[in-house]
Structure formats: C-alpha cells, structure tokens
Amino acid sequence: MVAVAACGGDDDDSDSASPTTTAATTTTEGGADGAAVFTSACGSCHTLEAAGTSGTTGPNLDDVQPDAETVEEQVRNGGGGMPAFEGQLSDQEIEAVATYVAESAGS
C-alpha cells in the first residue's frame, strides 16, 4: 500500500470533476491544482522530483510510482501510518493530487 500524506484544504461538498492535466499542473474543473495541493500538503512527507519536494516521512513517490486510483484511495482512507484526509480535502483536491502524483512520479 502506498502512503500519501495530505493535509489542509476545505470540506467542499460539490460534485467531482474530471481533472485536466498540463505539464506543470493538474487542475480539476472545480479549480483544484494537483501540483499546488501536493506541494503544500504532501511534500513535507514525500519526495516527488517533479514537485521539487524531498520529504522523508512517507515513501519516495518517484520510487513507488503509484497509479491515480491507489493515491486517491490512500489519501481518502489513510493507512500504513498515514491518516485519512477525506473531509479535510475536497473531492476535487483529492482527484487533482492523485492524478498529479500518478503522472509525475518517476518522470
């Protein structure tokens, strides 16, 4: 199981939106920027070269190379020492950061 930490954000109950990805960011129609969410909420624990982070508490995501579904499940439900962040991050933030990590890890 992959541990992906995320903290902060709002509890936005609006419907999920499909993410739109560019080379630098992953932004959902609801406005969540996956790169920004990762950098501010996950980078202190995780290494991800594309984000310029070098956290050492959680796994190095460049080495693990998780898919978006795995990241999303881990962020929502926690596990393996990571708390759940569903309710702390909006659905759009979770989807955007999951897509960003999956597309950026190992690149």
C-alpha positions as a printed Julia matrix, in Angstrom:
107×3 Matrix{Float64}:
   0.0    0.0     0.0
   1.28   3.48   -0.81
   1.23   6.17    1.85
   0.4    9.59    0.51
   0.04  12.39    3.03
  -2.15  15.41    2.5
  -3.41  17.98    4.93
  -5.37  21.18    4.94
  -7.92  22.23    2.37
 -11.6   22.75    2.68
 -14.56  20.44    3.04
 -16.17  21.23   -0.31
 -19.19  19.01   -0.92
 -19.56  19.93   -4.59
 -19.63  17.17   -7.2
 -16.44  15.61   -8.5
 -14.99  16.94  -11.72
 -12.7   15.25  -14.21
  -9.15  16.55  -13.96
  -7.42  18.45  -16.73
  -3.68  17.86  -16.87
  -0.88  20.03  -18.23
   2.86  19.52  -17.92
   3.09  21.62  -14.77
  -0.23  21.12  -13.01
  -3.33  19.0   -12.74
  -6.4   21.16  -12.31
  -9.97  19.9   -11.93
 -12.94  21.76  -13.34
 -13.64  22.76   -9.73
 -10.33  24.62   -9.69
  -8.15  22.27   -7.63
  -4.49  22.37   -8.68
  -2.87  18.99   -8.03
   0.68  20.37   -8.05
  -0.19  23.09   -5.56
  -2.07  20.66   -3.29
   0.86  18.25   -3.36
   3.5   20.9    -2.73
   1.65  22.49    0.16
   0.13  19.39    1.75
   2.23  16.37    0.83
   5.76  17.47    0.03
   6.89  17.78    3.63
   6.44  14.0     3.95
   7.04  12.7     0.42
   9.75  13.02   -2.2
   8.47  13.81   -5.68
  11.08  15.23   -8.05
   8.51  16.92  -10.31
   7.23  18.92   -7.33
  10.71  19.68   -6.02
   9.97  18.03   -2.66
  12.21  15.8    -0.58
  10.16  14.65    2.4
  11.37  11.54    4.17
   8.47  10.58    6.46
   6.42   8.83    3.76
   7.6    6.8     0.79
   9.52   8.31   -2.1
   6.77   8.51   -4.74
   9.27   8.54   -7.61
  10.37   5.08   -6.49
   6.86   3.75   -5.78
   5.21   5.21   -8.93
   1.61   4.71   -7.75
  -1.36   4.93  -10.09
  -4.05   7.58   -9.54
  -6.55   5.12   -8.09
  -4.06   3.97   -5.44
  -3.16   7.54   -4.49
  -6.79   8.61   -4.3
  -7.72   5.65   -2.08
  -4.75   6.28    0.23
  -5.48  10.0     0.58
  -9.18   9.36    1.24
  -8.81   6.41    3.63
  -5.28   6.6     5.02
  -3.42   3.53    6.21
   0.13   2.39    6.83
   0.77   5.23    9.28
  -0.97   7.89    7.21
  -4.24   9.39    8.45
  -7.3    9.68    6.2
  -7.94  13.12    4.67
 -11.4   12.66    3.22
 -13.39  15.54    4.67
 -10.27  17.68    5.02
  -9.53  17.91    1.31
 -12.3   18.41   -1.23
 -13.08  15.69   -3.77
 -11.55  17.94   -6.44
  -8.33  18.37   -4.44
  -8.03  14.63   -3.86
  -8.66  13.81   -7.52
  -6.24  16.51   -8.7
  -3.41  15.45   -6.38
  -3.94  11.76   -7.24
  -3.7   12.48  -10.97
  -0.7   14.77  -10.49
   1.23  12.19   -8.44
   0.42   9.33  -10.83
   1.51  11.33  -13.87
   4.57  12.89  -12.23
   6.1   10.04  -10.22
   9.2    8.54  -11.78
   9.34  11.07  -14.58
